[in-house]
Amino acid sequence: MDTSKCTALKQDFAGQEEPQIVHIDRFFDGNDDTGSIGCNLVPHPGLDAFRHAFTALGRRSDVQAIYAQITELDPGEDSWPFTDTVLVVGSISPEALKEALASLEPDDVGTADPDSFSPGLSDSERQSALVAWWD
């Protein structure tokens, strides 16, 4: 784990209204903590599998942005911030998102109440966001 990137991420979001969001690229930059996402998966597919799936998803024309919604900003000194929810903004259908993330075995994929999203999302992003969630 790149501790300087982890510390910077924690500091950048400390004191901000919860839940915080971070672009998926930054969430994975320097992150090798398998406990940071999909920690309920046994066996865990590894962070490279998550990176690859989200990179491919981000290349789609019907996806505008992908964010990790931080569930626990500082789970410990040697831990990356934790997420159980990824927000996918765009016109992608819930079915297409579920198919694109099937290898990561999310517990749920689909729509959610826009009022439950991070205040860091714009109104238009709130209206077009889908969620993928790992329990």
N, C-alpha and C positions, 0 to 999 in steps of 0.2 A: 504494500500500500504506500502511495506517495503521501507521507504524513503532512507535508506542507500544503498540498492541494486539499487534503481532508480538513486541516485546520482552517484554511482560507474559506472553504465552503461553510463550515460551521460558524465562523465569524461573520461571514456575509449575511447569513440568515438569522443570527441571534438577535432577539428583540423584535423581529418582524412578526406580524400577525400570522397566526397558524390557520390552516396548514400552509406551509411554504411550498413553492414549486421551483423546480430547477430543470432547465433544458436537459433532455436525456443524455446528450453528449457530455455535458459537464458532470452529470451524475456518475458516468462511467469513467471519466478522465482521472486516472490514477487509482481507481477503485479495484481492489482485488478481494474484497470482503464478501464472501458468498452469503453471509448473514444479512447483507444490505437489501436483497430482493429475492423473492422466491424461497425464503428460508424453510418453508414447509415442504418443499419438494424433496423426496427421497427416492432415488439419489438426485442430488442437485445437478442440473445440467451444466453448471459452471457459468461464470460471468461472460465468457466468450460467446456462449449460445445466446444469452440475452442481448449482448452488444450486436451480434450478427443479425438477429431477428429485428431489433429496433432500427438498425442501419438500413436494412432492406425495406422496412416499413416506411421509413422517412424518405425513401427515394420515390415512393408512389406519388402519382399526380393528385390523388385524392386525399393526401395527408399534408397538412400545412405545418404542423408542429407536434412534438411529442415531449411531454413533461413527466418527471417523477414528482409525485406529490409526497412531500416528506411527512412521514408518520412520527418518527422520533429523530430529532435533529442530532442529539448527542447521546447515543446509546452506550458510550464508554470511550475511554482514551484511545484504545486500539481498534475502534470500530468506526466504519463509515456511517454516515446518516442512513437511516432505514426508511424504505418505502414498501408499502403493500399495494399501492395504487399508482397506475400509470394513466395519464390523460392523453388521448390521441385526438387532436383537433383537425377537422377537415370534413370532407363529404363522404368519407369511407363508411360503408354500411356496417352495422354490428356483425353481420354474418361474415363479411370479408375480413374484418378485424379478428374475429374468432379463428378463422382459418389461418390467417397470417401468424397468429401467436400460438397455434395449437401445440407446437413442440415445447413451449414453455409451460404448458398446463395451467393456465390461469383458472382460478376457481369460478370467476364470473367475468363476462365480457358483455358490454352493452351500454345502454343509456343510464344516466343518473340525474338526480335533481341538480340543476345548475346552481342552486343556492348553496349546495354542499361543497362546491369547488373553492379552491384557493382564491382569495381576493386578488392575487397576482394575475389572474386571467382577465382579459378584456371581456366586455359584454358579448361581442361577436364570438369569441373563443368559447365562452360558456355555453352558447346556444348550439355550437357544432362539435362539442367535445363528447367523446365516448370514454369509457373507463375499462381498464383491465385490472383485475384485483386478485391478489394471492392472499389466502388466509394464513 
